Structure formats: C-alpha cells, structure tokens
Amino acid sequence: MQQNKTVSQQKTINPVYWVPTAYFAMGLPFIAINLVSVFMFKDLGISDTQIAFWTSLIMMPWTLKFLWSPFLEMYRTKKFFVLVTELLSGILFGIVAFSLFFDYFFAISISTMAVIAFSGATHDIACDGVYMAELNKEEQAKYIGVQGAFYNVAKLVANGGLVGAIEGASLEANKGAYSYAWMIIFAVIAAIMVLIGLYHIRMLPSNQIPSTTKKTTSEVGRELVAVIANFFTKKHILYYICFIILYRLAEGFIMKIAPLFLRASRDVGGLGLSLTEIGTLNGVFGSAAFVLGSLLAGIYVSKFGLKRTLFTLCCIFNLPFVAYTFLAVTQPTNVYLIGTCITMEYFGYGFGFVGLTLFMMQQIAPGKHQMSHYAFASGIMNLGVMLPGMVSG
C-alpha cells in the first residue's frame, strides 16, 4: 500500500518541473562532446581531420544504444538510470577538465568522452522512457516543444555562453592559457550535471515498479532477441528506417565542419570569426531561434496533428542548410548577414526536429517494448548523422 501511495504521489509531479531539466541534462553531454570539444581541440592544436573523425566516432554509443536498451527495462527503474548517468557524467566531465594539463591530454580526454557518450546515451534511453511512461499522447505532443527547446537551451549555455567566455584566454594566445580556460569550462559542465542529478532525486517522477525478478543469462539473451525481432517486424519498419536516416543526413555533413568553418581564417575558406562572435551567433541567437522554432513546432503539431504536419516539418528542417552553402560561396564580412543565416538555420532545425522526435515516439516506439524501440529508432537516426560526420573532415 505504501508503494502504491508513493507511485500516486510521483504521478502528480507536474511535467513543468522535470521535463525542462531532464532534457537539458540530455542535451548538455551531447553538445559538450559533439560541438564544444571541437572548439577546445582546435584551440589546443589538434588537426581538423582528427577532430572531425574522433569527435564523430565517440558518438557511436548514441547509435548503438539499442543493444543495451532492453536491459534497462529488466532492472530497477527508468528513474534510477537517469539519476546514475547524470551523476556519472558529471564526475567524468570533471576528469576531462583536469586532464588538459597532461602531455597526452587528447588521448585521456577523448577516451573519457567516449565513456561519457555511453553514459549520455544510456541517460537518453531512460529519460525518453520516463517521458513516454509518464505522459499520454496528448501530453507528449503538448510538451514536445518544451522538450526540444530545453535540449537546446543546453546548446545556448555550452556552445554560446561558455564558448564565448573562452575568448579572454586568447589574449595570451598560448596553449597553457587555453588549457586553463577550457578546464574551467568543463568543470562548470561537470558541476551542472551533478546538481541536476541531485535535483532529480526528488523531482523526477517514476510510476515503474522496480523489477525484482532474477533472470538467467539465457533468459536475458532470449529477451534481447525478442525485443530486436519485434522491432524489425513492425509494419512499414523498413520505410521508417530509411526515413529517419535520411531526415538528418544533411545535418551530419555540416555538424562538425560548420564550427571549424566559422573559426577558420578567410585565406583558407573560412569566415575568421572570433570565439566571442561564434558564441554569440551560434549559442545565443542560434539557440534562441532553435528554442523558438521548437516551441512553435510543438504548438503547430498539437493543433493539426503529426500526419498533416510531418512533410512540412521535414522540408523546413532541411531547407535552411542552403544558408551555409551561401556563406561558404560568398564569404560575407557583414556579421549581421552571417548571423541571419545562422539564425535561420537554427530556427528551421528546431522547428523540423520536433517532427522527427514525435514520429519516432508515436509511429515506431508504441508497443510492449516502447523504451527499447524508441532507443532503436533514435540510434538508427544518429547513424545518419555520425557516418557523414566522420568523413566530413
């Protein structure tokens, strides 16, 4: 009876108190590893080819997370895994921060980030599981814009404010100054993750009863095979897989190179922007446009439904990549024109990404193993970003 009372109390927690923080915590490790680290390694003398390859390769856990997602449904609760991964990621970011003064900092930091990627991917599985378990379809559509917005508030904080703060170190323009500045940035990220984990101990709901059933290795294996088999026997699944891979393919080619392009000098084809300018344009105006796009898309989808809006969302997501083609060809010097192109791209990205997320939640995930199947779908989606990202350098 006490357990049922606890579950009932947890169900009453308003999504406003946990959806923003949960998806901010989901976005921060991804942005830190995928984007912020690109600037850091560039400042610390790593080549563009190595940066693009290794920071893309360590994103592999977000592609392969379906392999361990069924185990998260067999043991403990989804909330348990959210809390553990938030706290673990915070500790590991601290290790990255203090590794920057070692001679082999690149090997230490990139390998630590690979572990953070595993932790972050596990957090994604469990966090999406909480979202789908706690909210019905109407609520999912209602809060999908909030989810996407706060995922990218993480970009506003990390890729905007924190990256922009690095510019002061460039006054000394030496590796030691950059190492110290980047150490502070990653220490701040570590602290944020730990604080969110502590907050979620109380505020993150869970109506899942912890599993107490002991399973043998063979039973676990059979369960995993059954989950995978069930995924690939869903109606229209091959069409769905092609759709979610192609949806973000263009983004994969631009994600790693865009920040390097903005930072590179004009004589080698870049725009020669400072980190302060990049932090302001990318992280502040760009992320604000993303948040606005996500919120408006959430309203749009909830009003007209996914079926009527998906094609429009898909087009809006992909069309703005033309903006970077324009910047590369013309290399404008007017920072307002550059900012307009970046803002347009982020708005379209935020508006369109809502459609893909909701499509995976409502068309692919539903069924007996919805958390695992959503992890399958999002992992396959990430493959469409990771592979072009690896060769983009």
Residue pairs with C-beta under 8 A, 6 or more apart in sequence:
3 209
7 206
7 207
7 209
10 205
10 206
10 207
11 134
11 205
11 207
13 203
13 204
13 205
15 134
15 135
15 139
15 143
15 146
16 146
17 203
18 200
18 203
18 204
18 205
19 131
19 143
19 146
19 147
19 150
20 146
20 149
20 150
20 153
21 150
21 196
21 199
21 200
21 203
22 82
22 127
22 130
22 131
22 200
22 204
23 127
23 146
23 147
23 148
23 150
23 151
24 150
24 151
24 153
24 154
24 196
25 86
25 123
25 127
25 154
25 193
25 196
25 197
25 200
26 120
26 123
26 124
26 127
26 151
26 154
27 150
27 151
27 152
27 153
27 154
27 155
28 154
28 157
28 158
28 189
28 192
28 193
29 89
29 93
29 116
29 117
29 119
29 120
29 123
29 193
30 62
30 120
30 154
31 154
31 155
31 158
31 159
32 93
32 116
32 158
32 186
32 189
33 55
33 58
33 59
33 113
33 116
33 117
33 120
34 55
34 59
34 255
35 155
35 158
35 159
35 255
35 259
36 158
36 159
36 162
36 163
36 185
36 189
37 55
37 109
37 113
38 51
38 55
38 256
38 259
38 260
39 163
39 166
39 259
39 263
39 275
39 278
40 178
40 182
40 185
40 186
41 50
41 51
41 55
41 106
42 48
42 51
42 260
42 263
43 166
43 169
43 178
43 182
44 100
44 105
44 106
44 175
44 178
44 179
44 182
45 175
46 106
48 260
48 393
49 393
50 106
50 393
51 256
51 260
51 393
52 256
52 257
52 260
52 389
52 390
52 392
52 393
53 390
53 393
54 110
55 110
55 113
55 256
56 256
56 386
56 389
56 390
56 392
57 386
57 390
58 110
58 113
58 114
58 117
59 117
59 382
59 385
59 386
59 389
60 117
60 386
61 114
61 117
61 118
61 120
61 121
61 122
62 117
62 120
62 121
62 124
62 378
62 379
62 382
62 386
63 379
63 380
63 382
63 383
63 386
64 121
64 379
65 121
65 122
65 124
65 125
65 375
65 378
65 379
66 228
66 231
66 372
66 375
66 376
66 379
66 380
68 122
68 125
69 125
69 227
69 371
69 372
69 375
69 376
70 223
70 224
70 227
70 369
70 372
71 220
71 224
72 78
72 81
72 122
72 125
72 126
72 129
72 371
72 372
73 129
73 369
73 371
73 372
74 211
74 213
74 215
74 220
74 223
75 211
76 210
76 211
77 206
77 208
77 209
77 210
78 126
78 127
78 129
78 130
78 133
78 206
78 208
78 371
79 126
79 130
79 200
79 204
79 205
79 206
79 208
80 126
80 206
80 210
81 122
81 123
81 125
81 126
82 123
82 126
82 127
82 130
82 200
82 204
83 197
83 200
83 201
83 204
85 119
85 120
85 122
85 123
85 126
86 123
86 193
86 194
86 196
86 197
86 200
87 193
87 194
87 197
87 198
88 119
89 116
89 119
89 120
89 123
89 193
90 190
90 191
90 192
90 193
90 194
90 197
91 190
91 194
92 112
92 115
92 116
92 119
92 190
93 116
93 186
93 187
93 189
93 190
93 193
94 186
94 187
94 190
95 108
95 112
96 109
96 112
96 113
96 116
96 186
96 190
97 182
97 183
97 184
97 185
97 186
97 187
97 190
98 183
98 187
99 105
99 108
99 109
99 112
100 109
100 179
100 182
100 183
100 186
101 179
101 183
102 108
105 179
124 375
124 378
125 371
125 372
125 374
125 375
126 371
128 361
128 371
128 374
128 375
128 378
129 370
129 371
129 374
130 204
130 205
130 206
131 140
131 143
131 147
132 140
132 361
132 365
132 370
132 371
132 374
133 206
133 207
133 208
133 371
134 205
134 206
134 207
135 143
137 362
138 302
140 358
140 361
140 362
141 298
141 301
141 302
141 306
141 358
142 298
142 302
143 298
144 297
144 298
144 301
144 302
144 354
144 357
144 358
145 294
145 295
145 296
145 297
145 298
145 299
145 354
146 294
146 295
146 298
147 294
147 357
148 290
148 294
148 297
148 298
148 350
148 353
148 354
148 357
149 290
149 291
149 294
149 295
149 350
150 291
152 287
152 290
152 291
152 294
152 350
153 287
153 291
155 283
155 286
155 287
155 290
156 283
156 284
156 287
156 288
156 291
157 192
157 283
158 189
158 283
159 279
159 282
159 283
159 287
160 279
160 280
160 282
160 283
160 284
160 286
160 287
161 279
161 283
161 284
162 185
162 188
162 189
162 279
162 283
163 185
163 275
163 278
163 279
163 282
163 283
164 275
164 276
164 278
164 279
164 280
164 283
164 284
165 181
165 185
165 279
166 178
166 181
166 182
166 185
166 275
166 279
167 274
167 275
167 276
167 279
168 181
169 177
169 178
169 180
169 181
170 177
170 178
170 274
170 275
171 177
215 223
227 369
227 372
227 373
228 376
230 367
230 368
230 369
230 373
231 237
231 369
231 372
231 373
231 376
234 240
234 364
234 367
234 373
237 364
240 363
240 364
240 377
241 380
243 359
244 356
244 359
244 360
244 364
244 377
244 380
244 381
244 384
245 380
245 381
245 383
245 384
246 384
247 314
247 317
247 318
247 356
247 381
247 384
248 356
248 381
248 384
248 385
249 384
249 385
249 388
250 318
250 321
251 321
251 349
251 385
252 384
252 385
252 386
252 387
252 388
252 389
252 392
253 388
253 389
253 392
254 321
254 324
254 392
255 385
255 389
255 392
256 389
256 392
256 393
257 392
257 393
258 324
259 278
259 282
260 270
261 269
261 270
261 271
261 324
261 327
261 328
262 270
262 271
262 273
262 278
262 281
262 282
263 270
263 272
263 273
263 275
263 278
264 270
264 271
264 272
265 272
266 272
266 331
269 328
269 331
271 327
271 331
271 332
271 338
273 281
273 335
273 338
277 335
281 335
281 338
281 339
281 342
281 343
282 342
285 339
285 342
285 343
285 346
286 342
286 343
286 345
286 346
287 346
289 343
289 344
289 346
289 347
289 350
290 346
290 347
290 349
290 350
291 350
292 347
292 350
293 346
293 347
293 348
293 349
293 350
293 351
293 352
294 350
294 351
294 353
294 354
296 351
297 313
297 350
297 351
297 352
297 353
297 354
297 355
298 354
300 309
300 313
300 351
301 309
301 313
301 354
301 355
301 358
306 355
306 358
306 359
306 362
306 363
309 355
310 355
310 359
313 351
313 352
313 354
313 355
313 356
314 352
314 355
314 356
315 352
316 348
316 351
316 352
317 348
317 349
317 351
317 352
317 353
317 355
317 356
318 348
318 352
319 348
320 344
320 345
320 346
320 347
320 348
320 349
321 345
323 341
323 342
323 344
323 345
324 341
324 345
326 341
327 338
327 341
332 338
356 381
360 374
360 377
360 378
360 381
361 374
364 373
364 374
364 376
364 377
365 371
365 373
365 374
365 377
366 373
367 373
